[in-house]
């Protein structure tokens, strides 16, 4: 079948792709900002650190539900309009958070944040190939996802630093301003983006019948749960070391962020060659480093060094997980209604299709197709958005579970149990991915 571009060549816009990355950066930074502000936020609102962790748990749970449901709800609405509305809602939620007089008010605002997170993840992830169609579509998608990685490893430390200098309320106020600016950028830069197909609920259980995809989602769930069980309480973990005050912790977290940016590019390069190996490697390194933080409690230098390696490893999580899931997703879901086969994963099809007409080397990009309306039921052009929504749902559910688990352990057995649990879950993720690679 001859392939055609989803959008005309004139709509290609790397500026638009970067603006989408800014949108993912904004929602994920907002989601995880309580990590670096946990202690000051808890004291100001008169709750324990464990209870304050609900500010991270609640948005994750809501995002896990919103990610698959919002594409279903908006159906054929223009994706540019949907994204702008979500960013403006994010700005309002951040402003309410900054002004919250009590913890329940803050949680209500964080619920709205969860809706924005799930929606932006699910919608934005599939737009890279529409803005930059053809062989470079895969690279555009990676840039969109890079906003998630950069937020995880740079946005939160920067927000933590701002909070330490000016107070936690001003950190959320700043994120409200960022969200407004990004919404304006999306409205100006993006072309109209009508929906290519209406996502239906039936697509998700069909995806989950694919064995490699199930194993990989399980590995992602374990890894992200373990990371956030430990990382949510990284500030009190660091502050238990003698002589490590709030200012030094902020500097260490900035170092973590810089290491993570490097890890994002290193992990992306490895994932481009072997996404399964990349996912196993970052899981194993992250688990080992978190475990080593237990005996390193007495040394600021050793704890700081381990934190840098932790950032390096986590920087590669989003890009390696995204590529691994894309590799496991069967093209047959997008072509034949009711039939799923994992024998020809998307990355293999992409390699075959993206070579030049003279038989040149494949470029690694995924060429988009226009699908005939009325065929395939809940399959067709909406399938990539469904895969992205499923990934976002699992990732955010794991964030919520990790934060909740870390909170219960922090208020109970203590910080050592938090670190050990996080490390074990990350190491289990490496084992699950290894097992899944054999299927």
N, C-alpha and C positions, 0 to 999 in steps of 0.2 A: 504493500500500500504506500503510495506516495505521501510524504508528510508535508504538512503546511504549518506555517507559523501561527501561533495563537493571536499575535498582534502584529501590525505592520512594522517594518524596520524602523520607521521614523519615531516610534515611541520608545525605542531603546534609550535608557537613561541611567547611567551609573549614579548620577546625582539622586535620582529617585531611590535606587537601591540603598545608597548610604543613608537617606532619610528614613527608610524602613529599618535599617540597623539602629538608627537613633531612637526609633519608636520601641524596638525590643530592648534597647539599653535602658530607656526610661522606665518601662514597666518592671523589668527585673531588678533594677536598682531600687525602685520603690518597694518592691516585694521584700527584698533582703536587707533593707536599711536598718530595721530594728536589731539586726545581729550586732552591729557596731555600736548601737545606742542603748543596748538592753539595760545596763546598770543604771544609767541616768534616767531613762524613761520609767523604769520600775520605781525608783525612789520618788520621782516627781508625782507619780500617780498612786503611790502608796500600795504597791503590790510586790510580791516576791519575783525573783528573776524567773522562776519556773512559770508563774502565771503570766508574766510579761511576754514569755515565749509564744503565747497565744496570738500575739500580734503578727507572728510569722506563720503559725499553724493555720489560722482561719483563712487568710488569703490563698494559701496553697490548696486547701480543701475546696474552696469555692472555684478556684481556677481549674482544678482537676475536673470539676463538673461542667464549668462553663466552656472549656476548650472543645469538647465534642458537641455540646448543645448549641453554642452560639452560631456556628456555621449552619446548623440545621434551622435555627430560628430566623436568621436573616435571609436565608435562601438566596434569592437572586438580587439582593440589594447591591448597589455599587460598592465595591470593596474600599475605594478611597473614602467614601462617605462614612462607612462603618468604622474605619480606622480613625478618622478625624473625631467622630463622636466618642470613641473609646478613650482617646487621649484627652479630650476635654473633661470627660468623666473622671479620668485619673487625676487631672489637675484639681478638680473640686474635692476629690477624696483626700488628696494630700493636704489641701488647705484646712479641711475639717480636722484631720489628724493633728495638724500643727496647733489648732485652736482648742483641741479637746480638753474640757475641764475635768473629765473623769475617764477611767479606763473603759467602761461600756460604750461611751461615745466614740472613743478611739477604735474599738473593735467594730462598731457599725461602719465607720469609714473604711476600715481595712477589708470589710466584706465587699465593698464596691471596688476596691483595688483588685480583689480576686477576680471579679468579672472582667476587668480590663486586662489582666494578665492572660487569662485563658483565651479571651477573644483575640488579642493582638498576636499571641503565639500562633494560634490556629490559622488566622487569616493571612498574616504577613509572610509566613514561611513559604507559601506557594506562589508568591507574587514575583520573586526574583526572575524566574524563567519567562514571565510575561513582559517584564520591563526590558530584559536582555535576552531575547529568544535565541535559539540556535546553540552552537557548541559552547558559548560562554555562559549559558544558563546555569550550569552547575556551580560555576564560580560566583555568580550573582547570589545564588541561594546560600552559599557559604558566607558571603559578606553579610547577608541579612541575619544569619545565625550568630555571626561574630558579635553582634550587639549584646547577645545573651552572655557570651563568655567575658566580654570586656566589662559588662555590668557586674558580673560575679567577682571579678578579680581586681577591678579598678574603681567602679562606681561606688561600691559599698565602702571601701577604705577612704575614698575622698569624702563621702558623706559623713563618715565617722570622724574624720579630721575636722570637718566644718562643725559638727556637733560638739566636739571637744572644745573648740574655740568660742563658738557663739551660743551653744545650747542646742539640745535635740530638736526643739520646735522649729528653729531656723533651718535645720537640715531638711525637714519636710516642706517648709515654705519654699526653699530653693528648688526642690523637686517639682512643686506645683508650677513654678515658673518654667522649668525645663519642659514639662508636659505641654504647656500652652505654646511654647516656641516650636516644639515638634509638630503639634497639630497644625499650626500655621504653615510650617514647611511642607507637610504632607498635602495640604490644600493647594499650595502654590506649585509644587514640583511634580506631584503625581498626575498622570493623565487620568481620564475616566477609566475605571476598571470594573466593568460589569461582570457579574458572576459568570463563569464558564459552565457551571452546572450546579444544581441544587443538591447539597449533601443530604443524605438520608440516614436515619439511625441504623438501618440494616447493613450498611457498609462496614461498621465497626466489628460486629461479631464475625463477619466473613474474613476480615483481616486477621482476627485472632485465631482462626483455624490454621493459619500458616505456622508450622512448627518452628522454623528458624526465627521468625519474627517474635513468637512468644518467648523463646529463650532469651533473645536479646533484650526484650522489654523487661524481663525478669532481672537480667543483669543490671540494666539501667536503674530499675527500682531499688535494688539492693545498694548499689553504689551511691546514688543520690541520698537515700535514707541515711546511710552510714556517714556520708560527708556532713549532712546538715545536723545530724544528731550531735556531732562533735563541733562543727563550725559555729552553730548557733551560740555556743557557750565558749567560744575561743577567747573572748575578752577576760572572763573570770579565770580561765585556764592560764592565760599569760600573767595575770595579776597575782596569781598565787606565788610566783617567783619573787623572792626578796628584791626590793629595789626597782621593781617594774611598775611604774605609776601610769596614770591615764595617758600622759603625753607620749611616753615611750611606746605604749601599746598602739597608739595611733600611728606612730612612725613605723612600727613593725608591720602593721596591717597595710600601710602604703607599700612597703617592700613586698609583702605578699601579693599585692595587686600588680606590681611591675613584673614580678616573676610569672604571674599568671598570664599576662599579655604575651610574654615570650613563650609560655607553654601553649597558648592558643595557636600560635603559628607553627610551633614544633609538632604539636599534636595533629594539626591540620595536614602538615606535610606527610606525617606517618600514615594518617588515616586515608590519604589519597592513594597510597600504595597498598595498604592492608588495614581496612577499618576494624576488623576483628582483633588483629594483633594490637592495634592502638588502644582499643577499649580494654583489653586484658591488661596491657602495660600500665595504663593510668590507674586502673583499679588496684593492681598489686602495689604500685608505688605509694598511692594515697593511703592504703591500709597500713603499710609498713611504717610510714612516717607518723601517722596518728598514734600508732601503738608505741613508737619510740618516744613520744612526748610524755608518756607516763614516767619513765625514769629520768627524764630531762628536766623535771620540775625545779631542781635546785640551781639551774644554770640559765641565765638570760641568753648567753651567747649560743648555747646548744639549742635552746627552744626557738630562738630567732632563726637559726640556720634551718632547722626542721620546718619552720613555718614557711620559709622561702621555697623549700622543696615541695611542700604541700601545695602552695600556690602554683608552682610549675606543673604539678600533676593535674590539679583541678582545672587549670586553664585549657587542657586538652579534652575535658569530659564532654562538653556540649558538641563540639565539632566531630569527635570520634563517634559519639553515640548517634548523632544525626546521620552520619555517613554509613554506619553499621546498619541502622534500621532501613535506610534507603536501599542498601545492598540486599537486605532480606526481603523487601517488599516485592511480591510477584507482579510481573507485568500483566499476567492473565486476569488479575482483578480489574484492570482497566479496559479489558477487551471483551471478555466473555462473561455474560451474566451467569451467576450461580456456580462458576467453576474457578477454583483456585489451585494453582500449582506453584511450587517453589523451585521448579527445575530451571527456570530462566529468570533469575533476579534482575532487578532494574539496572544494576551496574553493568551486568554482562550485556544487556540490550544496548545500553548507552555506549559501551566500547565499540560494539559492532556498527552502530548507526552513525557515530560521530566522526568516523574517518572520512577523508575526502573522497571524491568520486574516482580518483586514480588509485585508490587503495592505500592512501597514506595512513600514518599512525593515527589512532583514535585520539581525540582531544579530551575525553572524559566528560564532556557535557551531555546533557540529556536533551534530545530534540523533542519539542512539544508537538502534539498532534491535535488536529481539530476532529472532534468525534461527532458522528451523525446523531442529531437529536432523535429521541424516541427509541434508541437502542441501548440495551444494557441495563435498563432499570436504574438501580442505584450505583451503577458503575459508570466509567467514562471519565470526563475531565475533572470531576470532583474528587477522584480517588487520591491524588497527591495531597490535596487539602485534608482529606480524611486521615491519611497517614500522619501528617503534621499534627492534626488535632489529637490523635491517639498518643503520639509522643509527648505532646505538651501536657495532656491529661495525666499520664503516668509520671512524668517528671515533677509536676506540681503536687500531685498526691504524695510522692516520695519526699518532697520538701516539707510538706505538712506533717507527715508521719515522723520524719527525722527530728523536726523541731519539737513535736509533742513528746517523742521518746526521750530526747535529750533533756527536756524540761522535767519529766518525771524522775529521771535518773539524777538530775542535778538537785532536785528537792529531796531525793531519797538517799541512795547509796553515796552519791557525791561525784565529783569531777573525774576521778579515776575510772569509775564505771562508765561515764559518758565517753571517754576516750577509747576504752577497751571495746565497748559495744560498737562504736563507729568504725573502728579498725576491723573488727571481725566481719561486719556487714560488707565493707569494701573488699576484703579478701574473698568473701563468699561470692561477690559479684565476678571477680576474676575466674573463680572456679566454674560458675554457671556459664559464663561466656565460653570457657574452654569446652565445657560439655555441649553447649549449643552448637559450637563449630563442628562437632562430630556428627550432628544430625543431618 
